[in-house]
Amino acid sequence: MKTHLLNIILLVAFTVALAERASAQFTTNSLTGTNSPAFSSAPPPNFLATVQSYLTSVDTNFTWTSNRLEAAAGADYQDGIQWANYVSAQADLHRYDLEAKVRNVGLGGVIESFEAGGGYTVIQDHSLKIQASLLAGYDFSRHLALVEPQAILKKKTTPNTYLELGVGLPVWLQNPVNHRPNFFIGAGFTY
């Protein structure tokens, strides 16, 4: 079901590229004051370059410094359970944070895992934030304790909302289990 995650990422990226393309399609003619199609010799923007540009650009109107609490929900692809939903909460203590995350399978489904831990903000530049976290918890579907390091990219879209994209590597502590990364994408609020 990795194709579902790819489809979500491609849909978001396509929407961003389409909006940028539509806004750049017309320019104002300085002689007549009317809108006319823009003509340029530049090639059309590359889809992946547009996504990369959006996720790495910094909006100086937004900042993370005044936030003390974050709450997010999203989709999580994890090998063995395919798609899961997650809800997370995080208390920010300057560049450090305390966080908790609950995964469940399907809407109103069973709880798959619960994790809690801490993290550190490696990069914080206006609307962009990159965090490294270490979570520990219990996987109810496998009946095993686990530790999961994560890397998360967060981008503010308004003063109190953000998008997040991350990768984690769950490591189950008993019995050898196939350790594969999980990918997640979500949206959240800051307080």
Summary of the structure (lengths in Angstrom):
residues: 191
radius of gyration: 19.9
end to end distance: 34.0
largest distance: 74.2
contacts: 533
relative contact order: 0.16
helix: 17%
strand: 51%
